Every structure is written in C-alpha cells, then in structure tokens.
Amino acid sequence: AGCTGLVLGAIIALLGILSYSSFDFHVGENSTIVFWVGFIAVVCGLLQYHIPGGNRGLIHFFFNLTFVLGTFLLLVGIQEISSSFILEVYLFALIAYWIITRIIVSQLEHKKMCAACSKSCGYF
C-alpha cells in the first residue's frame, strides 16, 4: 500500500510538473494556499505512523500519495511566491532529506512490527 501510494503520487506529480511547465499552468494568487496544503501533506506523510486509524493499508496509501503530491505543491508554491533559484535548490535538498527520513522511519516501523510478531510467535 505504501509503495503504491508513492508511485501513484509520483505519476500524478510528474503530470502536474508537465502541465505546470509545458501548458503555462499557474496557481497565481492561490500560491500561498498551495504552499500550505503542500506543507500539511508532507507533514502528514512523515507522521503517518503516528496517525490513528482503522485500515492501516489505506492510511499508508493515502499519506504516501499526499507526501509526494505535497512536495510538488510546495515546489509550485515556492516557485509562484518567490521565483528564487536558491530557495528552490534548498527545497530540493529538503525533499531529499524528507525522503531519506521517510525511508528510515519506515524501516524502524517494520523492525518494530517484526519484533512484536516474533515475541508473540515465540521466536524471540
């Protein structure tokens, strides 16, 4: 579910990037809203393991999808607000950091789940 959300989010973000750059699609005066929606999406994507809910697979799918789309929205928002190359490079560095953080958090969660399963199954 998590990987499917990431891939689908990447496909949608790539289509968004193509439409933003090729078809001169701009958000204009809504750029601040786009930025904050992207920010909230990235935060939810990074904190998804701490969000309670019933269907964990659906939650992982949704928040991984919004994580990728959130980074796209942040990029569009910053491009529209400031058009600063340095700020965009900084955002790309942050996105790389967030992706690495997301991978590490995912690995830690998998280790916790496997350890809990091993204890309950008597393997530990």
N, CA and C of each residue as an Amber inpcrd file, in Angstrom:
protein
   372
   0.8270000  -1.1970000   0.0000000   0.0000000   0.0000000   0.0000000
   0.8700000   1.2590000   0.0000000   1.9340000   1.2300000   0.8070000
   2.8010000   2.4040000   0.8810000   3.4960000   2.6950000  -0.4330000
   4.0650000   1.6700000  -1.0350000   4.7800000   1.8600000  -2.3050000
   3.8310000   2.2500000  -3.4250000   2.6320000   1.6780000  -3.4180000
   1.6390000   2.0380000  -4.4320000   1.2700000   3.5110000  -4.3190000
   1.0990000   3.9920000  -3.1010000   0.8080000   5.4060000  -2.8850000
   1.9350000   6.3020000  -3.3650000   3.1690000   5.8910000  -3.0940000
   4.3160000   6.6830000  -3.5420000   4.3990000   6.7330000  -5.0630000
   4.1830000   5.5810000  -5.7210000   4.2720000   5.5350000  -7.1860000
   3.1430000   6.3300000  -7.8210000   1.9270000   6.1570000  -7.3290000
   0.8010000   6.9050000  -7.8830000   0.9850000   8.4060000  -7.6490000
   1.4620000   8.7790000  -6.4690000   1.7490000  10.1850000  -6.2000000
   2.8140000  10.7370000  -7.1270000   3.8320000   9.9310000  -7.4150000
   4.8940000  10.3680000  -8.3320000   4.3590000  10.5570000  -9.7470000
   3.4910000   9.6570000 -10.1830000   2.9120000   9.7930000 -11.5290000
   2.0680000  11.0580000 -11.6190000   1.2390000  11.2870000 -10.6080000
   0.3990000  12.4880000 -10.6020000   1.2690000  13.7470000 -10.5290000
   2.3170000  13.7040000  -9.6990000   3.2150000  14.8670000  -9.5870000
   3.9410000  15.1300000 -10.9060000   4.3700000  14.0650000 -11.5910000
   5.0200000  14.2550000 -12.8990000   4.0640000  14.8740000 -13.9150000
   2.8170000  14.4240000 -13.9120000   1.8230000  15.0370000 -14.7920000
   1.5980000  16.5000000 -14.4150000   1.6070000  16.7810000 -13.1190000
   1.4720000  18.1590000 -12.6610000   2.6430000  19.0240000 -13.0800000
   3.8440000  18.4800000 -12.9880000   5.0370000  19.2240000 -13.4070000
   4.9850000  19.5010000 -14.9060000   4.5820000  18.4940000 -15.6820000
   4.4650000  18.6900000 -17.1320000   3.4350000  19.7680000 -17.4650000
   2.2810000  19.7200000 -16.8120000   1.2610000  20.7270000 -17.1050000
   1.6830000  22.0980000 -16.6000000   2.3910000  22.1380000 -15.4770000
   2.8400000  23.4200000 -14.9310000   3.8740000  24.0740000 -15.8420000
   4.7970000  23.2700000 -16.3620000   5.8690000  23.8390000 -17.1790000
   5.5090000  23.9460000 -18.6600000   4.7790000  22.9940000 -19.1990000
   4.5010000  22.9830000 -20.6290000   3.2960000  23.8320000 -21.0300000
   2.2430000  23.7560000 -20.2410000   0.9970000  24.4140000 -20.6170000
   0.7900000  25.7480000 -19.9190000   1.8370000  26.2540000 -19.2980000
   1.7920000  27.5500000 -18.6260000   0.6630000  27.6070000 -17.5910000
   0.5110000  26.5140000 -16.8650000  -0.4910000  26.4220000 -15.8120000
   0.0910000  27.0170000 -14.5380000  -0.5230000  28.0490000 -14.0120000
  -0.0420000  28.7000000 -12.8000000  -1.1810000  28.8470000 -11.8000000
  -0.8320000  28.8840000 -10.5260000  -1.8460000  28.9760000  -9.4760000
  -2.1150000  30.4170000  -9.0730000  -1.2530000  31.3380000  -9.4550000
  -1.4740000  32.7690000  -9.2380000  -1.6280000  33.1630000  -7.7900000
  -2.7500000  33.7840000  -7.4790000  -2.9630000  34.3160000  -6.1310000
  -3.2210000  33.2280000  -5.0950000  -3.4210000  31.9950000  -5.5260000
  -3.6170000  30.8710000  -4.6010000  -2.3010000  30.2110000  -4.2080000
  -1.1860000  30.8100000  -4.5550000   0.1140000  30.1790000  -4.3100000
   0.3900000  29.9680000  -2.8220000  -0.0470000  30.8690000  -1.9770000
   0.1560000  30.6840000  -0.5320000  -0.6460000  29.5000000  -0.0250000
  -1.8640000  29.3490000  -0.5090000  -2.6940000  28.2020000  -0.1210000
  -2.0600000  26.9060000  -0.6200000  -1.5830000  26.9100000  -1.8540000
  -0.9300000  25.7320000  -2.4280000   0.2860000  25.3490000  -1.5900000
   1.0730000  26.3530000  -1.1700000   2.2460000  26.0920000  -0.3380000
   1.8370000  25.4130000   0.9690000   0.8460000  25.9570000   1.6630000
   0.4590000  25.4100000   2.9660000  -0.2200000  24.0490000   2.8590000
  -0.9720000  23.8170000   1.8040000  -1.5420000  22.4850000   1.5830000
  -0.4120000  21.4800000   1.3620000   0.5860000  21.8710000   0.5880000
   1.7530000  21.0080000   0.3810000   2.5000000  20.7450000   1.6720000
   2.6540000  21.7830000   2.4870000   3.3420000  21.6330000   3.7760000
   2.6080000  20.6380000   4.6660000   1.2940000  20.7890000   4.7790000
   0.4970000  19.8820000   5.6190000   0.5620000  18.4580000   5.0760000
   0.5330000  18.2970000   3.7560000   0.6160000  16.9680000   3.1540000
   1.9500000  16.2930000   3.4580000   3.0370000  17.0550000   3.3870000
   4.3560000  16.4920000   3.6940000   4.4390000  16.1050000   5.1750000
   3.9390000  16.9530000   6.0440000   3.9560000  16.6460000   7.4830000
   3.1520000  15.3770000   7.7610000   1.9660000  15.2600000   7.1710000
   1.1620000  14.0470000   7.3610000   1.8680000  12.8130000   6.8020000
   2.5410000  12.9740000   5.6760000   3.2810000  11.8490000   5.1020000
   4.4170000  11.3870000   5.9970000   5.0740000  12.3400000   6.6480000
   6.1780000  11.9750000   7.5410000   5.6850000  11.4290000   8.8820000
   4.5140000  11.8620000   9.3280000   3.9890000  11.4440000  10.6330000
   2.9190000  10.3640000  10.5260000   2.8110000   9.7180000   9.3870000
   1.7170000   8.7820000   9.1620000   1.6640000   7.6210000  10.1440000
   2.7770000   7.2280000  10.7030000   2.7760000   6.1050000  11.6440000
   2.2280000   6.5050000  13.0050000   2.0570000   7.7870000  13.2170000
   1.5230000   8.2740000  14.4870000   0.0820000   8.7510000  14.3610000
  -0.5210000   8.5560000  13.2090000  -1.9100000   8.9440000  12.9870000
  -2.7730000   7.7120000  13.2090000  -3.6980000   7.7730000  14.1780000
  -4.5180000   6.6000000  14.4560000  -5.5380000   6.3580000  13.3450000
  -5.9280000   5.1140000  13.2160000  -6.9340000   4.7860000  12.2130000
  -7.1470000   3.2970000  12.1350000  -8.2010000   2.9120000  11.4560000
  -8.5550000   1.5040000  11.3630000  -7.7830000   0.7550000  10.3000000
  -7.9580000   1.1160000   9.0510000  -7.3580000   0.3950000   7.9410000
  -5.9580000   0.9560000   7.6770000  -4.9370000   0.3210000   8.2210000
  -3.5670000   0.8290000   8.1070000  -3.0890000   0.8710000   6.6580000
  -3.4720000  -0.0970000   5.8440000  -3.0490000  -0.1030000   4.4490000
  -3.5770000   1.0990000   3.6920000  -4.8410000   1.4230000   3.9070000
  -5.4460000   2.5770000   3.2510000  -4.8140000   3.8740000   3.7530000
  -4.5170000   3.9300000   5.0350000  -3.8670000   5.1140000   5.6090000
  -2.4820000   5.3070000   4.9960000  -1.7030000   4.2240000   4.8960000
  -0.3660000   4.3190000   4.2970000  -0.4540000   4.7300000   2.8290000
  -1.4000000   4.1550000   2.1040000  -1.5770000   4.5160000   0.7030000
  -1.8660000   6.0080000   0.5790000  -2.8480000   6.4920000   1.3310000
  -3.2660000   7.8820000   1.2370000  -2.1540000   8.8480000   1.6380000
  -1.4880000   8.5870000   2.7630000  -0.4780000   9.5310000   3.2270000
   0.8140000   9.4660000   2.4130000   1.1320000   8.3350000   1.8250000
   2.2810000   8.2880000   0.9160000   1.9760000   9.0300000  -0.3760000
   0.7420000   8.9050000  -0.8590000   0.3300000   9.6580000  -2.0340000
   0.3890000  11.1560000  -1.7470000  -0.1400000  11.5790000  -0.6100000
  -0.1370000  13.0080000  -0.2820000   1.2670000  13.5190000   0.0250000
   2.1430000  12.6630000   0.5130000   3.5280000  13.0620000   0.7680000
   4.1980000  13.5140000  -0.5280000   4.0480000  12.7120000  -1.5740000
   4.6750000  13.0500000  -2.8580000   3.9900000  14.2640000  -3.4790000
   2.6710000  14.2830000  -3.4510000   1.9550000  15.4320000  -4.0020000
   2.2530000  16.7060000  -3.2100000   2.4500000  16.5540000  -1.9060000
   2.7830000  17.7130000  -1.0790000   4.1070000  18.3430000  -1.4580000
   5.0830000  17.5200000  -1.7850000   6.3670000  18.0850000  -2.2100000
   6.2160000  18.8370000  -3.5280000   5.3830000  18.3130000  -4.4220000
   5.1050000  19.0090000  -5.6850000   4.4070000  20.3410000  -5.4080000
   3.4130000  20.3370000  -4.5240000   2.6950000  21.5740000  -4.2130000
   3.6070000  22.5970000  -3.5440000   4.5050000  22.1370000  -2.6830000
   5.4790000  23.0520000  -2.0720000   6.3550000  23.7040000  -3.1370000
   6.8140000  22.8970000  -4.0650000   7.6650000  23.4200000  -5.1310000
   6.9210000  24.4530000  -5.9800000   5.6790000  24.1480000  -6.3390000
   4.8800000  25.0860000  -7.1260000   4.6160000  26.3620000  -6.3180000
   4.2710000  26.1940000  -5.0410000   4.0040000  27.3480000  -4.1990000
   5.2060000  28.2640000  -4.0660000   6.3730000  27.6840000  -3.8550000
   7.5920000  28.4970000  -3.7300000   7.9400000  29.1510000  -5.0560000
   7.7630000  28.4170000  -6.1480000   8.0390000  28.9850000  -7.4680000
   7.1410000  30.1940000  -7.7270000   5.8850000  30.0670000  -7.3630000
   4.9380000  31.1600000  -7.6130000   5.1480000  32.3370000  -6.6560000
   5.5100000  32.0530000  -5.4140000   5.6570000  33.1170000  -4.4210000
   6.9370000  33.9100000  -4.6330000   8.0640000  33.1950000  -4.8100000
   9.3410000  33.9160000  -4.7990000  10.1400000  33.8400000  -6.0920000
  10.0130000  32.7780000  -6.8410000  10.8270000  32.5580000  -8.0500000
  12.3220000  32.6670000  -7.7540000  12.7310000  32.2060000  -6.5770000
  14.1330000  32.2490000  -6.1790000  14.7850000  30.8960000  -6.4510000
  15.8140000  30.8930000  -7.2660000  16.5220000  29.6620000  -7.5930000
  17.1540000  29.0400000  -6.3470000  17.7250000  29.8620000  -5.5040000
  18.3760000  29.3590000  -4.2810000  17.3470000  28.7080000  -3.3560000
  16.1890000  29.3160000  -3.2350000  15.1320000  28.7460000  -2.4030000
  14.6380000  27.4200000  -2.9760000  14.5580000  27.3180000  -4.2860000
  14.1480000  26.0660000  -4.9140000  15.1930000  24.9700000  -4.7170000
  16.4710000  25.3090000  -4.8110000  17.5310000  24.3330000  -4.5530000
  17.4720000  23.8670000  -3.0980000  17.2200000  24.8140000  -2.1980000
  17.0750000  24.4720000  -0.7780000  15.8970000  23.5140000  -0.5800000
  14.7890000  23.7740000  -1.2610000  13.6310000  22.8880000  -1.1560000
  13.9560000  21.4990000  -1.6960000  14.6920000  21.4190000  -2.7940000
  15.0930000  20.1100000  -3.3210000  15.9590000  19.3530000  -2.3040000
  16.8470000  20.0560000  -1.6230000  17.6560000  19.4250000  -0.5780000
  16.7640000  18.9330000   0.5600000  15.7840000  19.7470000   0.9380000
  14.8380000  19.3280000   1.9760000  14.0380000  18.1040000   1.5420000
  13.6210000  18.0840000   0.2960000  12.8620000  16.9420000  -0.2100000
  13.7030000  15.6760000  -0.1440000  14.9710000  15.7670000  -0.5160000
  15.8700000  14.6050000  -0.4070000  15.9890000  14.1670000   1.0480000
  16.1070000  15.1290000   1.9520000  16.1790000  14.8220000   3.3870000
  14.8900000  14.1610000   3.8580000  13.7460000  14.6700000   3.4210000
  12.4630000  14.0840000   3.8200000  12.3130000  12.6690000   3.2940000
  12.7760000  12.4160000   2.0830000  12.6890000  11.0630000   1.5260000
  13.5550000  10.1040000   2.3350000  14.7640000  10.5250000   2.6670000
  15.6410000   9.6830000   3.4920000  15.0110000   9.4540000   4.8610000
  14.4390000  10.5060000   5.4430000  13.7630000  10.3780000   6.7350000
  12.6040000   9.4090000   6.6350000  11.8230000   9.4910000   5.5770000
  10.6710000   8.6070000   5.3760000  11.1290000   7.1590000   5.2620000
  12.2340000   6.9230000   4.5800000  12.7640000   5.5600000   4.4500000
  13.2070000   5.0240000   5.8020000  13.9090000   5.8340000   6.5780000
  14.3960000   5.3990000   7.8930000  13.2350000   5.1060000   8.8340000
  12.2340000   5.9900000   8.8410000  11.0700000   5.7770000   9.7070000
  10.3460000   4.5010000   9.3060000  10.2170000   4.2590000   8.0200000
   9.5670000   3.0440000   7.5450000  10.3360000   1.7980000   7.9950000
  11.6610000   1.8380000   7.8830000  12.4700000   0.6950000   8.3210000
  12.3290000   0.4530000   9.8170000  12.3090000   1.5220000  10.6070000
  12.1360000   1.3700000  12.0560000  10.7710000   0.7800000  12.3990000
   9.7410000   1.2250000  11.7090000   8.3980000   0.6810000  11.9460000
   8.3250000  -0.7980000  11.5760000   8.9750000  -1.1830000  10.4790000
   8.9870000  -2.5910000  10.0880000   9.7370000  -3.4330000  11.1150000
  10.8220000  -2.9140000  11.6500000  11.5590000  -3.6460000  12.6850000
  10.7140000  -3.8150000  13.9360000   9.9720000  -2.7680000  14.3150000
   9.0920000  -2.8640000  15.4900000   8.0000000  -3.9010000  15.2700000
   7.4220000  -3.9140000  14.0840000   6.3610000  -4.8760000  13.7910000
   6.9060000  -6.2970000  13.7890000   8.0740000  -6.4850000  13.2100000
   8.6640000  -7.8240000  13.1580000   9.0610000  -8.2980000  14.5490000
   9.5680000  -7.3870000  15.3690000   9.9440000  -7.7600000  16.7410000
   8.7120000  -8.1390000  17.5470000   7.6150000  -7.4100000  17.3650000
   6.3840000  -7.7150000  18.0800000   5.8240000  -9.0530000  17.6270000
   5.9110000  -9.3380000  16.3470000   5.4250000 -10.6040000  15.8120000
   6.2890000 -11.7670000  16.3150000   7.5790000 -11.5620000  16.3630000
   8.4810000 -12.6060000  16.8260000   8.2320000 -12.9340000  18.2920000
   7.9600000 -11.9140000  19.0980000   7.6710000 -12.1380000  20.5120000
   6.3680000 -12.9060000  20.6900000   5.3490000 -12.5360000  19.9270000
   4.0450000 -13.1960000  20.0870000   4.0590000 -14.6100000  19.4980000
   4.9380000 -14.8590000  18.5510000   5.0150000 -16.1950000  17.9290000
   5.9740000 -17.1110000  18.6720000   6.7060000 -16.5890000  19.6380000
   7.6290000 -17.3900000  20.4110000   9.0080000 -17.5260000  19.8100000
   9.3550000 -16.7360000  18.8040000  10.6600000 -16.8250000  18.1730000
  11.6920000 -15.9840000  18.8780000  11.3030000 -15.1420000  19.7590000
  12.2220000 -14.2110000  20.3950000  12.6790000 -14.6950000  21.7230000
